[in-house]
């Protein structure tokens, strides 16, 4: 077994929590059950990793087996990476039968026609998700296994979730291979990013209960308030206001927890309104700006603004509809032809 492969396997094992090493090695399936029985999982992780490497040498492990173990680790711990959402488009609306073998063949062929030194590994999961790991090299250097790109593609959907490597110059090659393999025409970033892969899936697959643009004000029921002291009246008004804010927040955001979104961006275009007497603008042109939002938990942060007294309830749809705006942003840019040419299929 190559020394670089042995070292990579050792480092991958060291990343795994000790009480989960046996479980991940079983999922890996490269070592037999008899070999796993010889491992002492109660010793230090460094000693465990050395013993795993010795067993892998007996089985003549290569870089593909090592990469498969890395995929299993990243599938269990996807939050270790930053993910971006990309949407693909067809030239027509026709549906085609998806063949995983044809997908892999097309993907490898397209990528290796542009760059020979790459390591490409696939793993399929039950939710129709295909995990793709690509380690990048150069014409003169072997692939760097420590800085791979990951793509998670759900067959029969136009969405792919990408965690790019430090070498962002390889992103156009990855996108080209994806659209060729899946038989799409082009691919665009949706301007949604997060460490939580599952939250991004919830947003684009509409699997959570945020009520986009559905808020309609409801009149408060009238109450006959008897004369009370000033202090009791203030307490009563504060309680009513808190109940109102809670009700409006629940109508806009729903009952459940929000998906963990960390970055969102969309373009805003509106007409500038001013007093005609001031003559601020000579021409009536729309006001354009790029709106960016970032937070460790963006949607939950927005949800907490009104209860914290930092914003009026209900929040503006410009804030509560960030994922919806990102999807519209994709459509607007597509109509205006504002996409980078490197992502468009020839």
Legacy VTK file of the C-alpha trace (Angstrom):
# vtk DataFile Version 3.0
C-alpha trace
ASCII
DATASET POLYDATA
POINTS 346 float
0.000 0.000 0.000
1.243 3.473 -0.900
2.558 5.564 2.004
0.331 8.516 1.101
-2.723 6.253 1.163
-1.705 4.820 4.551
-1.237 8.314 6.001
-4.568 9.489 4.635
-6.413 6.528 6.162
-4.653 7.150 9.473
-5.672 10.818 9.523
-9.257 10.002 8.580
-9.530 7.539 11.468
-8.107 10.166 13.825
-10.939 12.560 12.880
-13.602 10.075 13.955
-14.804 10.138 17.604
-13.383 7.053 19.278
-16.774 5.561 20.224
-17.849 5.765 16.550
-14.746 4.307 14.874
-16.046 0.725 14.879
-19.424 1.806 13.462
-17.809 3.763 10.604
-15.402 0.962 9.769
-18.376 -1.409 9.560
-20.160 1.003 7.220
-16.967 1.215 5.176
-17.012 -2.539 4.643
-13.399 -2.756 3.483
-12.218 -4.696 6.536
-13.748 -8.090 7.294
-15.632 -8.766 10.505
-12.799 -11.050 11.608
-10.284 -8.221 11.114
-12.478 -5.803 13.063
-12.600 -8.282 15.944
-8.796 -8.018 16.285
-8.949 -4.243 16.877
-8.785 -2.907 20.429
-11.140 0.098 20.435
-10.368 0.957 24.069
-6.822 2.162 23.419
-5.774 5.606 22.237
-7.018 6.810 18.867
-3.458 7.013 17.569
-2.896 3.315 18.323
-6.270 2.415 16.789
-5.387 4.315 13.609
-2.041 2.484 13.341
-3.738 -0.893 13.685
-6.347 0.051 11.050
-3.544 1.017 8.654
-1.836 -2.355 9.208
-5.062 -4.213 8.375
-5.542 -2.044 5.284
-2.013 -2.967 4.162
-2.993 -6.634 4.397
-5.931 -5.895 2.086
-3.819 -3.739 -0.268
-5.990 -0.648 0.101
-5.730 2.037 -2.573
-6.831 5.668 -2.706
-10.381 4.757 -3.813
-10.957 2.786 -0.618
-9.479 5.620 1.437
-11.737 8.145 -0.322
-14.776 5.945 0.373
-14.035 6.112 4.111
-13.776 9.906 3.846
-17.219 10.071 2.174
-18.741 8.055 5.025
-17.241 10.468 7.563
-18.525 13.546 5.696
-21.972 11.992 5.248
-22.269 11.466 9.001
-20.732 14.872 9.773
-21.810 17.139 6.878
-21.780 20.200 9.144
-17.980 20.148 9.081
-18.146 21.697 5.600
-19.735 24.841 4.108
-22.394 23.997 1.499
-23.823 26.055 -1.350
-27.006 25.342 -3.316
-26.929 25.148 -7.118
-29.913 24.762 -9.419
-29.707 23.169 -12.855
-31.980 23.898 -15.813
-33.041 21.889 -18.840
-33.692 23.337 -22.275
-37.121 21.634 -22.153
-39.440 20.251 -19.493
-39.216 16.603 -20.541
-38.482 13.967 -17.892
-35.906 11.273 -18.560
-35.112 7.948 -16.980
-32.129 8.323 -14.631
-29.366 5.727 -14.985
-26.759 5.918 -12.219
-24.170 3.999 -14.271
-24.552 6.393 -17.196
-24.350 9.341 -14.781
-21.024 8.133 -13.340
-19.592 7.396 -16.776
-20.514 10.833 -18.149
-19.234 12.610 -15.029
-15.857 10.874 -15.086
-15.479 11.280 -18.843
-16.175 15.026 -18.785
-13.937 15.744 -15.805
-10.998 13.626 -16.943
-11.130 15.081 -20.447
-10.264 18.427 -18.843
-7.929 17.241 -16.071
-6.200 13.856 -15.890
-4.975 13.977 -12.307
-8.219 13.692 -10.350
-9.607 11.137 -7.906
-13.368 10.654 -8.350
-15.401 8.621 -5.866
-19.166 8.013 -5.712
-21.436 6.666 -2.996
-25.209 6.238 -3.210
-27.611 6.651 -0.297
-31.223 5.633 0.271
-32.722 9.135 -0.207
-31.684 9.161 -3.902
-28.629 11.208 -2.958
-25.410 10.603 -4.865
-22.352 11.777 -2.974
-19.455 12.730 -5.241
-15.953 13.341 -3.940
-13.334 14.911 -6.211
-9.693 15.359 -5.182
-7.916 17.744 -7.524
-4.441 17.567 -8.959
-2.611 19.463 -11.679
-1.020 18.301 -14.962
2.199 17.747 -12.984
0.994 16.869 -9.464
-1.066 14.069 -7.947
-4.485 14.909 -6.468
-4.468 16.562 -3.051
-6.660 14.251 -0.964
-6.811 16.735 1.914
-8.656 19.437 -0.068
-11.419 17.627 -1.992
-14.653 19.036 -3.370
-17.962 17.421 -2.486
-21.188 17.448 -4.485
-24.465 15.902 -3.325
-26.888 15.399 -6.200
-30.468 14.213 -5.724
-31.550 12.367 -8.838
-34.831 13.458 -10.444
-34.366 16.981 -9.015
-32.546 20.006 -10.443
-30.664 20.668 -7.199
-27.085 19.907 -6.256
-25.305 20.875 -3.037
-21.618 21.688 -3.427
-18.855 22.066 -0.878
-15.947 23.408 -2.879
-12.300 22.884 -2.065
-9.877 25.716 -1.383
-9.008 25.585 -5.104
-12.099 27.464 -6.328
-10.658 27.605 -9.839
-11.814 23.983 -10.217
-15.469 24.841 -9.507
-16.344 25.488 -13.214
-14.961 22.041 -14.116
-17.082 20.412 -11.424
-20.209 22.268 -12.598
-19.559 21.340 -16.227
-19.244 17.656 -15.292
-22.487 17.787 -13.279
-24.635 19.255 -16.054
-23.194 16.890 -18.670
-23.691 13.827 -16.449
-27.261 14.761 -15.462
-28.201 15.918 -18.976
-29.023 19.499 -17.990
-28.231 22.680 -19.906
-26.807 25.044 -17.290
-26.233 25.445 -13.545
-26.479 28.504 -11.296
-25.760 29.265 -7.666
-28.872 30.087 -5.633
-27.017 32.358 -3.185
-27.860 30.170 -0.180
-25.033 28.847 2.005
-24.853 27.018 5.300
-22.892 24.407 7.228
-26.193 22.563 7.726
-26.733 20.485 4.588
-30.068 19.155 5.846
-31.379 22.687 6.399
-30.528 23.676 2.837
-32.379 20.572 1.621
-35.390 21.535 3.741
-35.440 24.975 2.107
-35.117 23.992 -1.555
-37.345 20.912 -1.211
-39.894 22.971 0.799
-39.873 20.543 3.707
-40.515 23.053 6.497
-43.450 25.234 7.491
-42.418 28.867 6.966
-45.394 30.667 5.410
-43.828 32.774 2.666
-45.860 35.891 1.796
-49.009 34.499 3.349
-49.440 36.941 6.225
-52.685 38.921 6.272
-53.342 41.194 9.260
-56.097 40.028 11.576
-58.052 42.595 13.559
-57.671 42.392 17.298
-60.813 41.470 19.162
-62.253 44.388 21.075
-62.219 44.174 24.832
-64.074 46.228 27.437
-61.355 47.206 29.898
-62.616 48.342 33.236
-60.929 51.308 34.904
-57.740 50.111 36.512
-54.709 51.614 38.026
-51.981 52.871 35.655
-49.556 50.077 36.619
-52.088 47.290 36.013
-53.101 48.865 32.679
-49.435 48.914 31.540
-48.976 45.259 32.508
-52.164 44.370 30.622
-51.022 46.232 27.476
-47.571 44.606 27.605
-49.116 41.154 27.902
-51.445 41.804 24.964
-48.556 43.083 22.847
-46.428 40.028 23.613
-49.328 37.751 22.704
-49.847 39.664 19.455
-46.154 39.423 18.517
-46.110 35.703 19.346
-49.214 35.089 17.194
-47.866 37.052 14.226
-44.468 35.376 14.494
-46.149 31.980 14.519
-48.222 32.865 11.437
-45.154 33.985 9.491
-42.533 31.448 10.599
-44.661 28.457 11.572
-44.482 26.289 14.683
-41.349 24.259 14.029
-37.669 25.191 14.215
-36.199 27.048 11.262
-33.633 25.488 8.891
-30.108 26.558 9.756
-29.233 29.037 7.014
-26.011 31.051 7.383
-25.841 33.135 4.195
-28.395 34.496 1.731
-28.206 37.067 -1.034
-30.560 38.601 -3.595
-30.816 41.688 -5.781
-33.405 44.334 -4.956
-34.836 46.657 -7.575
-37.432 49.291 -6.703
-38.423 52.823 -7.677
-36.972 55.651 -5.599
-39.743 57.764 -4.069
-39.116 61.420 -3.242
-40.943 64.721 -3.027
-41.327 66.124 -6.581
-40.515 69.588 -5.225
-37.089 68.415 -4.033
-36.122 67.281 -7.537
-33.643 64.685 -6.206
-33.562 62.581 -9.366
-33.381 63.933 -12.909
-34.387 60.581 -14.385
-36.901 58.077 -13.092
-34.618 55.069 -12.817
-35.066 52.136 -10.442
-32.974 51.930 -7.309
-30.850 48.763 -7.378
-28.835 47.154 -4.607
-27.382 43.801 -3.611
-28.773 42.574 -0.276
-26.616 40.171 1.731
-27.490 38.458 5.012
-25.193 36.354 7.183
-25.579 34.864 10.659
-24.747 31.639 12.514
-28.513 30.898 12.307
-30.081 33.447 9.976
-33.773 32.453 9.975
-33.927 31.938 13.756
-32.257 35.345 14.183
-34.942 36.984 12.056
-37.625 35.117 13.990
-36.317 36.532 17.284
-36.244 40.200 16.173
-39.854 41.062 17.032
-39.993 39.230 20.416
-36.736 40.967 21.368
-38.219 44.373 20.562
-35.699 45.042 17.781
-38.314 45.158 14.998
-42.043 45.644 14.581
-44.308 42.649 14.058
-44.947 41.325 11.500
-41.531 41.515 9.856
-41.248 42.787 6.320
-41.590 40.058 3.643
-38.166 41.196 2.413
-36.776 39.593 5.582
-39.088 36.626 6.080
-38.895 35.478 2.451
-35.119 35.239 2.006
-35.101 31.666 0.570
-38.029 32.589 -1.691
-36.189 35.722 -2.876
-33.103 33.651 -3.661
-35.150 31.377 -5.923
-36.648 34.418 -7.687
-33.165 35.881 -8.010
-32.151 32.802 -9.995
-35.084 33.281 -12.400
-34.431 37.019 -12.838
-30.746 36.497 -13.614
-31.621 33.743 -16.079
-33.949 36.084 -18.019
-31.367 38.845 -18.136
-28.505 36.526 -19.137
-26.389 37.454 -16.119
-24.780 34.044 -15.583
-21.069 33.263 -15.936
-20.391 31.614 -19.304
-18.101 29.029 -17.753
-21.117 27.304 -16.113
-23.189 27.029 -19.296
-23.158 23.765 -21.192
-21.985 24.106 -24.791
LINES 1 347
346 0 1 2 3 4 5 6 7 8 9 10 11 12 13 14 15 16 17 18 19 20 21 22 23 24 25 26 27 28 29 30 31 32 33 34 35 36 37 38 39 40 41 42 43 44 45 46 47 48 49 50 51 52 53 54 55 56 57 58 59 60 61 62 63 64 65 66 67 68 69 70 71 72 73 74 75 76 77 78 79 80 81 82 83 84 85 86 87 88 89 90 91 92 93 94 95 96 97 98 99 100 101 102 103 104 105 106 107 108 109 110 111 112 113 114 115 116 117 118 119 120 121 122 123 124 125 126 127 128 129 130 131 132 133 134 135 136 137 138 139 140 141 142 143 144 145 146 147 148 149 150 151 152 153 154 155 156 157 158 159 160 161 162 163 164 165 166 167 168 169 170 171 172 173 174 175 176 177 178 179 180 181 182 183 184 185 186 187 188 189 190 191 192 193 194 195 196 197 198 199 200 201 202 203 204 205 206 207 208 209 210 211 212 213 214 215 216 217 218 219 220 221 222 223 224 225 226 227 228 229 230 231 232 233 234 235 236 237 238 239 240 241 242 243 244 245 246 247 248 249 250 251 252 253 254 255 256 257 258 259 260 261 262 263 264 265 266 267 268 269 270 271 272 273 274 275 276 277 278 279 280 281 282 283 284 285 286 287 288 289 290 291 292 293 294 295 296 297 298 299 300 301 302 303 304 305 306 307 308 309 310 311 312 313 314 315 316 317 318 319 320 321 322 323 324 325 326 327 328 329 330 331 332 333 334 335 336 337 338 339 340 341 342 343 344 345
